[in-house]
Amino acid sequence: VAISFVSSKEDILQAKEILEKNNSKAWVIAKIERKSALSNIDEIIDVSDGVMVARGDLGAEAGLSKVPILQKEIIKKCNQKAKPVITATQMLTSMINSPFPTRAEVSDVANAVFDGTDAVMLSDETAVGKYPKEAVKTLSSTISEAQKSYEYYKNYPPSPREAFPHAAAELSKILECEFISALTLSGYTLLHLCKFRPKKKIYAITPNKELLNKTSLVWGVENAVVIERFETEKELVDKFYKKAAINPLCFLLVTGYLGEKISKGKSVRHIKR
């Protein structure tokens, strides 16, 4: 649920209260559009599940020339706090009426990737545009190309709670593994693994069905599977291979949750065939 014209953390907390009363666990995304939100940006990020840099109204309120710097600053804060961040508004506006983007638009999309955005969002391009399919293809190919030059492995100082996700990201530099898999119940382990931007692909494993679709918003997540029951680590791994339709020689498994019958502790394991 994206909340427009957020001014303070109270706006987000009120939205969460309404959702809770209606038995919804949907993530609440704060749209940063108002100048007043910039004064409270840290507290807004802290209580939100994610943030959208809504550049249209933000440019009107804060000034167009300030938008590029504000975009970079907000994205960096979200990255450091392990909160998903979306960059939106006029990404490929010319493609509303043209099958081809401008060079400036392609550069804009790529720079959002370099800034560290988790997602880039189209609006009019796909809602009312004449070339929605071409716009999505252009966005996808531009992001893929930009990721080839992205600076992976961010050196954010890890908190004690982030020790294992951070260790998994660091180990992935050294060990010859195909990907990292995060076993998570709440999403914390996954989000804080992605915070450190490992170059390896990331798979999410969760017993929590409500978390499944949310992972598509998170940076670097290749796929996510639900595994509700398992008795042993071997059973977990076998079910993961089957559900994800993969057969890797080895991968890293970072766990924030291993089920009551295995362990309540966290770990990083190097799983080999």
N, C-alpha and C positions, 0 to 999 in steps of 0.2 A: 504494500500500500504506500503510494507516494504522496506525501503531504506538501501541498503548495504553500508558498509564502511563509515559511517557518521563520520565526523571529528569535525564539529561545527554546531551551530544552523543555519548557512546560508544554509547548505545542505538541512535541513528540510524545511526552508522557501522557497527555490527555488522549491522544490517538491510540496509544497502547492500552490505555484503560478501557476505551470503548471496544477495542478488538477482544480484549480479555473477557469482558462482560458477554460478548457474543461467541465465546468459545473458539476464537480464531487465534492461531499462532503465526499468522502472516508476519513477515518482516516489515518493518516500518522504515521507509526511505525518506530522508529529509531533502527536499528540493531547496537548494541554496539560490534564492532569487533576490532577497531583500538586502539592502545595505545594512540594516540592523542585525541581520544574521551573522554578518562578518565579525561583529563585536563579541558575539557569543559562540563563535564557530567551534571552539574546543569542547564546550559542554554539550553542544548539539551533536557533534560527532560521537561523544562518549555514550549518549543515551539512545542514539539511532542504531539501527541494524545495518544501515548503509546510507550513502549520500549521493545526491545527483547535483552535478555542477550544471545548473540550468542557465545557460549563457545568455539567452534572450532577455529576460527580465533583469538578470543580474547586470547586463551591460547597460540597460536603461537606467537602473538605479545607481550603480557605482561608477559608470562611465565606460565607454567602449574601450578606451586605451588601457584600462586597468584589467580587462577580462583575461588576457593571456597570463599575467602574473598571478591573478587570483586563482585561475585554474590550476596552475602549478602548485601554489601554496596549499590549496584545499586538498588536492590529490596527495601531496606529500604527507599532510597531516593524517589523512585516512590510511595511507600505506603504513605509517608508523604505528597507528592504533589498530591495525588489522581489520579495518572496516571496508567492505566493498564500496567502490566509487564509480559512478557512471558519468561520462562526459556526454552532454546532449546539446541540441539546438544548432541548426544550420550546418551540420557536418557536410552534407552534399546537396545544398539547396538548389544548385543549378540543375540537378538531375530530376527536379520536379517536372521540368519541361524539356530536358535534353537527355539523350542516352549516355552522354559522356560528362564527367566532372571537370571542373577547372583544376589546373595544377595546384593552385592555392588550397583548394579543398582537400586534395590528396595529401598535401603536406600537413594540413591541419589534423587530419585523421592520424597520420603517422606520428606527429608530435604528441598527440594525446596518449598514444602507446608509449612513447619514450618518457612521457611524464609519469607513467605508472598507472594509468586508468585500468580498472578491471573490465569495464565494458564501454562501448560506444553505442549511442542510441540514435536511430533515425526517427523522424516524426512525419512532417509533411511529405517527405520523399516517398514514403510507403503508404501514408494515409490517403493522400489525394493526388500524388504524383502520377505521371504517365508511364514512368519506367521503374516501378517498384522492384522488380526482379533484378534489373541491371544495377540498381542502387545497392542492393544487398550484396550482389556479387562483387561490385567495386569495393565496398566496405571490407568484405572478407579478404579479398586479395591484397588490399593495402595493409591491413592489419598483419596478415601472414608475412608479407615482405618486411614490414617494420620490425617484427619480432626476431628476424634474423640478425638485426643489429642492436637488439635490446641489451642493456647492461644487466645481466642476471646476478644473483647472489648479493643481495643488499646487506650491508654491514650494520644493521640496526642492533644496538645493544639488547640482548634478550633479557627478559625478566625471568625470575626463577620458574614461573609457570610455563615459560616458553622454552625451557631447556631442551626438552625432547624434540619438539618440532624443529628447533634451531639445529640440534645435533643431526637430525635426519637430512636437513638441507645441506649442511656442511659435509656429511659423509657421502652424499650423492656426487660431490665433486671428485672424490677419491676412488670410491668403489665402482666397479663396472656393473652397474645395475641399469635395467631398462626404464624403470619409473619408480616413483614413490607412491605408496598407498597409505592413506590415513584412515584409520578406524576411529570413528567418532560418533558419539551419541548426541551431543548438543551442537556440534559444528565448531567448537573451540579449537580442537587440535588441527582441523583442516584449515581454518582461517589463519591460524598462527604459523602453520607450515608455509602457506602461500605468501604470508607477509615477507618472508626472507627470499622470495623469488628464485627458487631453484630452477635450473635449466631443464631438468628432467620433467617428463609428463607426470601429472598427478591424478591418481584415482581415489575416489572417496568410497569408503565402505561404512554403512550405517544400519543399525536396526530401526532407525527412526524414519518412517515413511514421509513424514512431514518435512524432513530436511532435504529429501531427494531433489526436488525441483529447484530448491534455493541454491544448490551448488552450481547451477548453470551460470549464476551471476558472479561467481568467484574466480579470480585470476588463476589461470593455469590448469584448471580442472578439466581433464580429458573425458572422464566418464564417472558415473556414480551408480552404485548398486546397493540394494537393500538386502541384508542378510539378518533375519530376525533371531534365528536360533543356531547355536553351535556349542558343542561340548568341549572341543579341543582346538588348539591353534591349527592343527593339520586339517580338521574339518572346515574351519573358517577359510583357510587358503584354498582348499579344493572347491568349495562353493563359490568363492570369489572368481577363480579361473573359469568355472562353468558359466556363471552369470555374466561376467564381463566378456566372455568369448575370447579369451586370450590364453597364450601358452608360453609365458616368459621363461627364460633360463634362470633369471634371478631378479629380485626387486627388493626395495627397502620397505618395511612395514613399520610405521610409527603408530602407536596405539595410545589413545586417550581413554579407552574403555575396552576391556577384554571379556566382559560378561562376569557374572557373579561366580560361576563355577571355575573360572580360570584364574583371574587376578583382578584386583581393583587398582593395581599400579600401572604406571606408564612405562613404555619401553620403545626401543628402536631395534628391530631385528633385520638381519640380512637373510632373506629367504632364497634358497637355491633349489633347483630341480635335482 
